[in-house]
Amino acid sequence: MKIVIVDDDKLVSLSLRTILEASGDISVCATGDNGNAAIDLYEEYKPDVMLLDIRMGSGSEATGPEKNGLDSAEEILRRDPDAKILLLTTFQDDEYIIRAIRLGAKGYILKQNFESIAPALRAVHNGQTVFCDTIMDKLPTLMAIDHKATKSVKYSDYGLTDREFDIVRLVAEGYSNKEISDELFLSEGTIRNYISVILEKLELRDRTQLAVFFYKNLQ
């Protein structure tokens, strides 16, 4: 897997490069230190995954305004909707998290969870969506706060039945299969079958993607 790292702290980029390349299956083909470079490096190298710092410097009079990580991600995804971008930050900024989800970023993890970065890159490369536990726990509250900005979409537009929508909503709220079965008075086996059908219908891979899909499209 080839990746590009963009972080305005060059020491962080160097450290990440050393650690990730030591894993054996990750090759860092380039690093950058600002949002404008991120766009150029993506176009040049077309990495399997871009590891992108969400907050970067604002530039100078000489270089002009620089994009932050979210601005860069938005531009890259506009040009290539299939781009896989994993956002990296030291912040749990609620506004940033909401925007990252709406943009279509494939993950948002905290720098302090250093040991999780390589597994997260592999997961994103394999088509999964990755948000660290602390962020997943916040999603219901964040998206409820942001509900006024969320477009109104009927779940039937996605081919979901009333029962399937109820299950998607409960998955998004963090319910386990056992808790969903208790809530809806169905067996756990039935719930598992429903979730398998729903994932196939929505062309999603796992419960995390299903939760993100709910908050992005169905809230």
N, C-alpha and C positions, 0 to 999 in steps of 0.2 A: 504494500500500500504506500503510495506517495502522497505526502502532505506538504502544505505551505503553512508556516507559522508567521503571524503578524501580531506584534506586541510592541508598544512604544518603549518598553523597558528592554533594552538589548541584552541585559544580563539574563532576564527571564527567558528570552528567545534562545539564547545560547544554552542555558541550563536545560530547557525543554528539549532542544535538539539533541543534546548529549544523552539525556535519559531515554528519550523515545527511540533513537537509533540503536541504543544498546539492547533494545527488546528483540531486535533481529528481523522483525517483519514490517517495520516502519522506516521509510526513507524520507528524510526532509530535503526536498529539492530546492527550497529557497526560504528565506526569512525576510520580513519587512518590518518597518517601524511606524507606519502611519496608514490611515485609511485609504488614501489615494494609491499608495503602493499596493495595498491589498487587491484592488481592482486590476491593476496592471499585472501583478504576479499571477492572479487567477487566469487572466487571459493568456498569459505566456505559457504557463505550466499545466493548466487544466488539472489540478490535483484531484485525487480521489476524495480527499476531505481537506477543507481549509480550517485551521485552528486560529480563531480570530478574537483578539482582545476587544471587549465591548466598548471600553472607554479609552480613548487615546487623545493626544494633544490636539490643540485647536489651530496649530500652524503659526505662521508669522507673516509679517508684511512682505518679506522676501519671497516666501514660497506660496503665499496665498492660503486661504482657509483649507484645512484638512478635514476629511470626513472621519467621524468616529466609527466604531465597529459596526453599529447598527446601520448607519448610512451606507457603509461599504457593502454590507450584507444585502441591503435592499437593492442596490445597483447591480450587484453580481447576480442576484436572483431574478432581477428584471431581464437581464441579458440571457441568463441560463437558468430556467426554472428548476432544472434537475441538479443544480449545484448542491453539494452537501457541505454545510457550514456548521461547525461546532463553536459556539460562543464561549469565551473564557473570561471570567471576571473575578474580582475580589469583592464585588458588591452584590447585594440582594435587593437592588433597586426595583420596586414594584412596577414602575412605568416601563423600565427597560425589559422586564420579563414579559409583560403583556405585549409590548411591541415585537419582541423576538418571536413570540408564538404566532402573532398575526402575519409576520413577514414570511414565515415558513422555514425558519432556521431549524436544523435537525437536532439541536441540543443546546443546553445552557448549563454549564457547570462552574463550580467555584474553584479558583486557583488553589485555595487551601486544601482542597481534596486532591492533592497531587497524585496520589496513587491511583486515582480513578480516571486520569486523563487518557492513558493508553487504552484501557478497556472501553472507554467511551468512544474513542476514535474508531476502534474496531467495530463497535456496535453500529455507529453511524455509517461506516463503510458497508456494513451488511444490510443497510436499509432500515435500521431501527431509529427511533427518536429517543433521545436521552435527556432527562432532566434529573438533577440530583434530588435526593429525598426531601431536603429542606424546601426546595422550590415546588416539588410536586405537592407537598403538604399545603402550600399557600395558594395553589391554583383556584380552588373553589372560591375563596375569599376575594382574590384578585379579580377574577372574572365577574363576580357579582358586583363589585365596585364599578367595573368597567361596562356594565350591561347596557348603558345608554349608548355606547359607541358601537355596540354589536348589532350587525344587521339582522333583521328578522327573517329567518328561513324556516319553512315547514319541514319537519323531519320526513314527511312523506315524499318530499322532493328527492330524498336519497333512497327511497324505496323501503323505509323503515315502518314497521307496524307500531301501534301504540305500545304493545308489550316490549318490543325491541327497543323503542325509545326509552322506556322506563329503565331497562337494564343498562343502556348506554349511560344514562344520567347517573345511575347509582355507581357504576364503574368509575365515572369521572369524579364522583364525590368520595372515592376511596374505599367503597364497600368491598369486602371479600365475597367470594362466591357463596359462602355460608351465610353471610349477612344479607346478601341479595335474596337468597332462597327464603330466609326467614321473613324478609320484608314483603315478598311477593307470593308467599305461600306456595312455592314450587320446590322441587328437589334440586340438590346441588348438581346432579347429572343433567337435569333439564337446563339449568343455568349455563353449564359448560357448553352444552349443545347450542343454546341460543347465542352465546358469545362467539363460538366458532362460525356460525352462520353470519352473524353481524360483521365480523372481521372480513370474511370472504366477500360479503356484499359491498362493503365500503373499501375493499382492497387495502386493508391495513394489516399489520403484522402482529401487533401485540396490544396489551391493555393500555400501555403508556400512549401509544399512537391514538388509541380510541379515546382516551381522556382528552388529549390535545385536540383531536378532531371535534369533540363535543364543545369545548370552550371556544374553539375558533369558528365553528359553523352552526352550532345548534343552540347555543345559550340564549 
